[in-house]
Amino acid sequence: MFFLMLACSSDSSTGGNADGSTADKHHESSTPAVLDTVRAPLYVFEILAERASADSAGGVPDTVRSALEQSGANVLTLLSRPRVEQLLMNHVPMDSAVVQALGETARAFGVDSFQLSTDYDAVVLAISALVQNRASKEETENFIRNVGEDLKGDGVWNDPNLKIRVADWEVGIDSIWRYNDIRNNVVSVYGGNVPNFERYMRAFIPLAYGFEPCTDVNAGKVTYVNQGQSALFANDYEASDRSAVRFICDVNSKEWRIAQPMEKDTVGFGVGEYDKEIREGRVIHDNYYIYDAGTWRVATPQEADGFTDLVEVYANLKPDEKAVFVIRHSERTDDTGEKGHLTDNGKKYARDLGARLAAVGKEDFYYGYSGYTRTLETCENIAQGKGQSNYSLDVLPYMDGAWYVKDDALVESYINSDGGGWVVYSKYAFTGAYPDAFYDLETRSEQLLKDNVLANLASMKRVNVMCTHDFLVVPLLAYTTNGHANVKYYEKWKWVNYMAGVAMIISPDGSIRYIPVKGLETGVM
C-alpha cells in the first residue's frame, strides 16, 4: 500500500489564489459550478506530512496511531483515529476497532468494504480529494477534525449539510471532467502511476444527495436534487429556476451521472402522438424536440420554436377526431383598427397555407372570424388557397381580441405605463399580473373553449379554422401549454407570429389535447 509520508509543494501547475481558495464565478442554473483551480488533494498531503514530522519529533507514537498506520499514514487513518479511540473505550479489541473504524470511515464516503480491501490506494486518493474539495489548508484541517469527531460516536457521518457542500463541488468536477487536474497534482507523489480514483469520487454524489442505488431495476431513471441546502436544488423535476442539473442511473455502468439535455428533457415522453410532433424540454424549457421517424430528436432552429406546423397536425388527424385551429390573422397593414386590411404578403401567406392544406386533404373546412376585416381576409384567403368554393364566413364575437379584458380603461392605462401591449398581455398571461384589468386566465379560457367553441362544434365541420388576434392567442397559448409557450415577450422578447395559435384536437370520447401550431415557418416573431 502507498505511504503518504512526504511533503508536496503547495504550488500547482493549474495556478490559484494565494490562500488556496478558488474564485466563484456566476453560472447559469443549467450547469454546475465550474472551478478555476483544482488543488485537491495537495493540502491533505501537506497536513499528513506535517503531522508525521511532528509525531516523529515527539518520540514514540501512541498505540492507536501505530495500529492504524502500520501500512502508512493517510487521510483514511487520520479520519478514523477518533472512532478507534471510542471503540476502545467500548472495550472493542484494538485489531477489531481498527478494521471497524476504517470500514465505517470509508462507508461514510460511499465506499464498501470490498472496494476498500481491493482498491485501497484509489479509495484513499478519492477521499483525500473529497476532504479537501475546494477548501484552503486551514479549512481542510478543520474538515478532517470535524468529520473525525462526527464519526467518533456511532461511525456515521451525520452532517448532511457538509456532505452536500462536498457533493456540489464534486458535481462541478465531474461535469467538466477535471479529474486530470487532480492527477497532475499528484503524479509525482505516485511516481507517475496514479490509481483510478475517479469512480470513488463519483460514488459520493448519490450518497450525499440520497439517491437510491443505481441497479438494473432503475436503470435509465432520471432524478433531481431535492435537498434545499444544495446549489443544485430543484423544487420539482421540471423546475429549473435554481438548477437544471439532473442525474441519470446509467444503463451500462449502473452508476449515477449527470444527465445530458436529451435524457433529462425527454424522459417520460414515450411515443409521439403523431409524426413531427414538437414538445418543449421538460427541464430546459428553451429546448425543443421533434418526433421524427419513430424517435425523438433535437429540433432544428426552424422547428424549435415550440410550434408544430399546422399542416402537419392536420395530416396526422385521425378520421374520428375533430380539430379547431384558433390562429392569429396573417400579416396586416399598419392600420390596427377594425377595418384594417392584410398586406399583399399577408394574403399570399394565407393562400399558401390553404394550398398546403389542400395537398393533404380535400374536405371542406368551417371558417369563423372575429369581425375585423383582417381576420375575415385571413380565413377567406386560406379557403381560396385551399380551392374551397363552398364556404361561409361566420362572425364569432368570442374571437374578439379583447376576450380576456375586464376593464378597457385599466388595460389601456397599463399599456401606456408598462411598455406596450405585448408586454402587458404577456405578463398577464404568464404571471397573472393586472388582475384588476383582466379576467382570471383559467376561468376565461374555459369559457372560450368549452362554453363557446365546443358548445357550437355540432354546427361546424370536422376541421375548423377560427381567425382572431394576438391579444387572444397569447393568453390562450399560456393556458393550453401550462405556461410553457415561447411567447413571453416581457421576459424573452418573443411574440406570437402571424397565423400561429392553438389547435384543439377532440377525440371521440370527448377528451381534448392542445397543440401550439404555426402557419408560417416559425411560430414566434
Disulfide bonds with the S-S distance in Angstrom:
Cys214-Cys249 1.92
Cys379-Cys467 2.42
